[in-house]
């Protein structure tokens, strides 16, 4: 079952994130909302239009950028953009102000075929084509997957500017750190929404008291920390491990680690991030 | 420590375009070496040369002691490779995939039987031995793909974005497998876009515009570039990259 009993709403002009790994159901949900796939049960509307009855009206007021590049490889940048403008009964000129910032970055290559573009350029062209008819709601399916840190930051800057122009944006991503850039998020796994709220509130509602432990050898530390009898969960997080204890007032960990030779180990209470919350939700 | 990868001014040109420009570095046996870079920086080109799949334009390199110009077939026997995109056959079962890869590397039936049992036990996939790989959850697939990539006990395994799209718990379990493999002496050469994973590497190189812009341990890099995290370091080095793309 790709999706089970999904109920949620997105407000106008919200930047809403669907956060989850492959197989969470993000793409299926997007395909239902963009009228490309029929749900077995339940209902959904976009811009007050029903996804089944009013599918044609939805198609003219949403923009959709699939995760897999799906423009015409043998048309040039300009031809692709013109094609999408024409299909929606508009012109590049008419909505140029909306795509200008993004299009200018690829305009020097406008006579190049889409199939010959780099990943970053394809992504920008895809976004332009999804925007050319000035949609009310924009669906972006994993636009930053496989993209480096610098390009990811640039892409989120673009999204912020589009939100500033009044567009409602639903974006999916497997990168938990991008959750903080959204107004609200739904954490998804295996077809279900685990939690849905603002990133700050999801973090607040995590019941665990979380600790970061550092020492010079993370993986030996991880092994030893896991063998501590009072440990509830324990995961590597960059240059530290994040741990929770069965008993919230447990204070024995440091002595335990010292006795195992981690003389330089340090422990501090920390505020969880979205990835911590996701891991805790997965465990329940 | 013996060095399993040694390169000196390794270069690849495509016409006027220098995809990889005078790369000089060494990787030690048993090391976890993070090979990071912006999209378009030349990582894939460099990896293809190191795997013996692409002839360099100039410079030198030896992999497990073999020359990348003249001994590519011997290199291929000494290395393993796993990418996120393709590694296993979806329409073969778990044990058929293991058998297929072990067979390709010339292991005999007895060895294959023994290795299959070992792998299934290590991954706790005994019950799934006859399951088609397409029916496995993504996380299990990735773990199986990794194990299969080292089925022939290679000196080095190249992992190209092995954890893309995988959930946070499975991603960490995957790194447990990597560490387990290094304890047996396998050298890990890994690319990733998850900067927390860069922290798990012994040393990290960061490519920008075809050159290695920085190479050191994560803690030294953070100190040198005054960053709190590897993401800060990466951003500092790559933000002015001229080449952007894939």
Interface residues (C-beta under 8 A of the other chain):
Chain A: X20 X21 X22 X23 X117 X118 X119 X120 X121 X145 X146 X147 X148 X149 X150 X151 X153 X174 X175 X176 X189 X218 X219 X235 X236 X237 X238 X239 X275 X278 X279 X282 X283
Chain B: X37 X38 X39 X40 X137 X138 X139 X161 X164 X165 X166 X167 X168 X169 X170 X172 X175 X179 X193 X194 X195 X196 X199 X200 X218 X219 X229 X230 X231 X234 X235 X238 X239 X241 X244 X245 X246
